[in-house]
């Protein structure tokens, strides 16, 4: 009985599902096919991979945020490398908040001095384009920096398209900076009339006139396009000029509202541009206005005005002395460029003492002379054959740890060439080699001029071959000195040419070969192939040489004919 019951219990346990826990029944499933198992495993792997990619994208965004927001000790390369990693990952790019975009863009904009203008503008445009692509919010400051980058890259059409988009989308008036870049972009794209029309329509709708910087850009554009009368008329409408400064029959048909106010940039820019264009009286009016309004005069505008006054024919040494005293009292922070302008104009007038007085004034103002200062002084000393003073100046350059450039050595070599001082030229070339200064084409032209002045054609051709070996491209001055050497070597036969017409003799007397007679034609063919410009002076020299060569050819032909006649008579 007991055995039969145990058998029934075992049979029932084999057919009924087992209960687990609180009476739950575990159903038995059929085994899945192999294909279904592979699909499930592949889906799991894809989920794991996508999760890993999401974690990696989030890690990249966090790394970028840490690098961009760390303004105390940031690494510019690390910030940009982190951004490039996010830029290459679309999933990470969509996770970047607007504040991180703004931080990276501001950092690239603020480090223009380190990156360079074009590189910084390219990075700003890339960040802004990514932010617009992701749909992250951008405020007026972000749009302004983006338009700055487009302006620096000269992508003016994109600026106009972006402005139209912002104008159509924005309910409030756009900022003055955005308007500034839009209007100046129209100027740079030579769309002056469209710029004027846009300015008038803005004033009619928003009652906002041109800001000082945009107005200065407009007037500078008109001055550089030879429309000075139009620029003066616009300036006179808003800031009346004295009648003696106005051109005759000036018309005022273009009402345009702008105000220069007390803008330092606008006043200095217009002062410099009016001086450069020769309107010195208006530039002086600007300077007087700046004094009354207590507007700082920047060194670049003062330098432009000084140069415009000094290069006029009416400027005398006494006028330059008075001007120098006024400028140094007006602009206490005059830079080395301004001092160099006065040094240059005193030197070209032969006033070496005044030039050295300017140099002493520089030292008193704690302004250190640069390479251009010494180039001006050395050039004047070489021109006056004062070689001791030139060597003293070179010693002062070395004391200031300034290395003379190839151009400065070219000035010295030019002086040696004029004096036909071969020993001095050799010493200068040796000094250049010691200082590691590359011997440019200008230096070789000086050496070529020395040999050519001596009438040494073989030496000139040797220097010409050296220029070719160094893979330097000869210019018109190189060919000038080769033709000059040819003229004073081969063409000197012309002195005895009239005698040889009546008493034919061999050209061997003058050691002239056929190759030397063909040399001018070879040089001329090389110049035409290389598109070397030929000015009037060089053209006159070439024509003179070719004329003499043709005469020598006639002499050679006449000599051959006389020999043939003599041989026929003897036979």
Secondary structure, DSSP 8 states (H G I E B T S, - for coil): -HHHHHHHHHHHHHHS--EETTTEE--------HHHHHHHHHHHHHHHHHHHHHHHHHHHHHHHHHHHH--SS--HHHHHHHHHHHHT-HHHHHH--HHHHHHHHHHHHHTHHHH-HHHHHHHHHHHHHHHHHHT----HHHHHHHHHHHHHTT-HHHHHHHHHHHHHH-SS---HHHHHHHHHHHHHTT-HHHHHHHHHHHHHHH---B-HHHHHHHHHHHHHTT-HHHHHHHHHHHS---GGGS-TT--------B--TT-HHHHHHHHHHHHHTT-HHHHHHHHHHHHHTT----HHHHHHHHHHHHTSTT--HHHHHHHHHHHHHH-TT--HHHHHHHHHHHHHTT-HHHHHHHHHHHHHTT----HHHHHHHHHHHHHTT-HHHHHHHHHHHHHTT----HHHHHHHHHHHHHHT-HHHHHHHHHHHHHHT----HHHHHHHHHHHHHTT-HHHHHHHHHHHHHTT----HHHHHHHHHHHHTTTGGGGGGHHHHHHS---GGGGT--HHHHHHHHHHHHHHHHTT----HHHHHHHHHHHHHHHHHHHHHHHHHHHHHHHHHHH-
